[in-house]
Amino acid sequence: MTDRRNSFLRRFLRHKAAVAGVLLLLVIVTMAASASIFYPQGPWKLAGRPLLWPVENPKFPLGTDVLGRDLLAALLYGAQVSLFIGLAATLVATVLGTFVGATAGYFGGAVDRIMMGFTEVFQTVPPFVLAVVVVAAFGPTLGTIVIAISLVSWPPLARLVRAQFLQLMPREFVQAATLMGMSDLRIILTQLLPNAMTPIVVSGSLMIASAILLEAGLSFLGLGDPNAMSWGYVIASGREVLRTDWYITALPGFAVLAAVLAINLVGEGLNDALNPRSRNR
Amino acid sequence: MNEVLLNVTGLRKSFRINSGVLTAVAGADLIIRRGETVALAGESGCGKSTLGRMIAGLTPPDAGSVKLLGTELIGLSHRALRPWRPKVQMIFQDPFSSLNPRSTVARILEEPLIVHRRGDARERRAEVARMMERVGLRPEAASRYPHEFSGGQRQRIGIARALMLRPELIICDEPVSALDVSVRAQILNLLADLQQEMGLSYLFISHDLSVVQHLADRVAVMYLGKIVELGGKDSFWATPGHPYTQALMAARPLPGTGQRLRDKEILEGEMPSPIGKREGCDFRARCRCAFAPCASTGPELRSRAPGHVVACHLTQG
C-alpha cells in the first residue's frame, strides 16, 4: 500500500501544472479562512468612500465598490461562498450520480432504461437554465443554490459510473463474487465502486470548478443568496460602472478564473496520476 | 461406484441477439460423481463455457434441471440458493481479470468466509494463511495486491479462493489456457493433488484435448451446443466414436514421433452458425464420413460401449 501511495504522489508531483494548481488552490483556501480574521465585521459594511481604486487609499488595498464596501473583504468572503458551494454541490451531485449510475449499470434491463430515461430528461434542459428555474422557484438561499447546482451536475456522472460498471461487470472477479453468494449491495460497494473510483474522483474534482462558475452566474443574475457575499454578486454590482471603474468587475472575475483554473489543473493532475493508461503521456 | 454429486438433464440456453436467436446449449445431460473429473472439450463457441456457467448458477438456463446431491437448483431464489453456493465454485480462465485489482490477496481470500459468516477474524486469517500455503504461495504475501504476482501465482490465488468455502464441485473454465506452457503442468498437478486431498470433483472445461488427457476420468466432447460424445477415459481414448472426436485427437501434437502437421488429417472448415434453426447432423459439412441420413436427421446419443455414448449415425446403438 505504501509504495502504491508513494508512486501516486510521485506521479502527481511530476505534473508541474497540477502542483501550480494545488498552490493556487491553497491561496484561495487561505483567503477563505482569513476572511473573518481580517474583517470580523463582514463584507457588507460600508467602509469608506465609494469607488476608490485599488491602492488609492492604503486602508483599502483593492479599493471599494459603488456603495463603499471594501473589495478585499468581499473577495475573501466570496472565496468562502464559492468553495462551500463548489464542494457541497459536488458532494451531493456525486452521491446522486453514483447512486443512479450504479443502480442502472448493475441491474440493467428495465431499471437501466428507467434510470437512464430519467437522466436524459435532466440532460435535455440546458444546465444553467434549469438552475435558474430551481433557484427562482424555491428562493435564493445557500441551500437551494447547492441543490440547484447539484441537480444539474449529476447526469454526466451517472452516465460515467454506469459506463464503468458495464465495463467491470463481465470481469471474472465480479462473477466470482456472485458465485460466493455475495449480496448485490456488497458487490457494488466492495467489488465495483472501488474499481470505478478513479474517474469519479477526477470528474468530481472538475465538477467543483463548474459549480463555482454556475454559482457566480446565478449571483450575477441576482439569484445568489442575499446574505452571502459571493464573487458573482460583486461582478454584478460593478456592471453599471464597468466603463469607468472596471476593476470592480475585473477583480472578482479574476478570482473566479483563478479558482476554476486551479481546480482544473488539480483535476488533470489527478487524472494523469490515477489513470494508468495516461501515465506516460 | 461413487455417489452422484451433480445431475444435469436437458439444459438449454439461447441468447437473443441482433441477427436472431443464438442457441448456445441445445439440451445437455451430464452426471458428475463424487471425486471424479469430467472434462468438457470442444472448439471455442461450442457452448462449453455457457454450460459450465449454468451449472455454477451464473447464467439462468431456459430449460432443464441441475440437481446437486438430489436437490434441484434451477429456479431457486437468491436466498434459497445461498446455502448451496459454497458447494459449487469456479476457477476462471483469465488470472488477470479474475482477481479484484483493488483488494489485497488476504482480502480476496477472506471474503468468501466473511460472506458466509464462517469463523471470527483470527480464525479466518489463519485459514487464509493455511490455504495460501496449500496452493504454494507464501502466506507473507497476503498483504500484496494481485498485480504484484505472476500469471501462475494469480491462478493459484484464484484456486485458493475457490477452495475457501470447502466446495464439493469445482468448475474449471479453461484454467490453464492463459498460462505459459511451463506453468501449466504445475497448476494441473496442483489441481490433481487438491482433488486427492479434499475429495473434490471437477468439471474441467478445455478446448485442448492434450490438457484434458491426464486429468479426466471421463471426457465429454461438445459441438455446437450439444454433447456429441461422452465416455470413460479408457474407452474414449482407445476407440473414439465420433468423427469430430477423431479429428480433434488427430490434431493433438504428439512429441517425439517426428510427425509433421502436413501428414495429419486436419479438420477443414468452421462450425456452422449457431444462429437460427438447423436440421440434420451439425457436423456433416466437415465430416469425411457423411452419408444420406446425416442431412435429414440429427443423430441421438447411442451407446457404443459401456458408459460410452456417441451421437453419430455410424454408431449402431
Interface residues (C-beta under 8 A of the other chain):
Chain A: M1 R4 R171 E172 F173 Q175 A176 A177 T178 L179 M180 G181 M182 R186 T190 Q191 P194 N195 M197
Chain B: A56 G57 L58 L81 R82 R85 P86 V88 Q89 M90 F92 Q93 D94 S97 S98 L99 N100 P101 R102 S103 I108 E111 P112 V115 H116 S143 Y145 G158 R161 A162 L165
